[in-house]
Each structure stands twice: as C-alpha cells, then as structure tokens.
Amino acid sequence: MKKITALLLLSLSLFAVDGQKVFDENCKACHLGMVSKADFMAQIKTIKAPPMVNVSHRLKKTLTIADDDEEVQRFVVISFIKEYLKRPSWNYYLCDDSAFNRFGVMPAQTQLSEAELQAVAEWVFDEFEDKEFK
C-alpha cells in the first residue's frame, strides 16, 4: 500500500504545473513580477500592465474576510484570480483607478487550462507574500 501511495504522489508531482513557468510564458510580456516603484516608473512608457507584486498586494488587501482565516482568504484570492483571468471585467477590477486609466482591462486568458490557472493564481498569491510595491 505504501508503494502505491508513493507512486501515486510521484506521478502527480510529475504532472504538476509550475506557476512561475505559466507566468513567464503567458503573463510576463505585459506584467513585471517583483519590481520597485522607482524601477516601474522608469519603465512606465513601455509597460502594458501593473506589476504582479502590486496586483498581489492589492488583492490581498482588498479581498478580506471577516474572521481573518488565512487559508480562507488564500482560497478567495486564488479563486478571484482564476475567474478574473478567464473573464476580466471592469465590474470586478480591483486595481486602483490610475492603473485602470493607464492599462484598461486585460484580455481574457482563454489559452490557459484549469491546471495552469490554478498554478499561476497560487504563484501570484505565494510569490509576493510579505512583499510590497514601494
């Protein structure tokens, strides 16, 4: 039984999707990852979207839950990211007004599978934990 469980876990890890890779291949052309505000502003004329450190921080700050349960908040933020990637809209745009005025609403990422959406959403949440756009 232990061998079967070990083989199952190994086979699942072989098929795991790397959120960083999904970001690099699908998001990085428009979004910077970790960047300082000064470096971002120096590149503002060529940048197509807000940096992910800012997006991640803003979502965590905006999508709060009443009982401060970190796992529930993580689930809510990741779920929001996945849905927003599939169907972005001004109706649930959570970046500040200046970002919307500069960048508008991003295109839907319909090329991403559910596994890729999950992986990149988890990466956006986890990668920028305790990091701020300053």
Secondary structure, DSSP 8 states (H G I E B T S, - for coil): -HHHHHHHHHHHHHT---HHHHHHHHTTTT--SS--HHHHHHTTTT--S--HHHHHHHHHHHS--TT--HHHHHHHHHHHHHHHHHS--GGG--S-HHHHHHH------TTS-HHHHHHHHHHHHHHTTT----
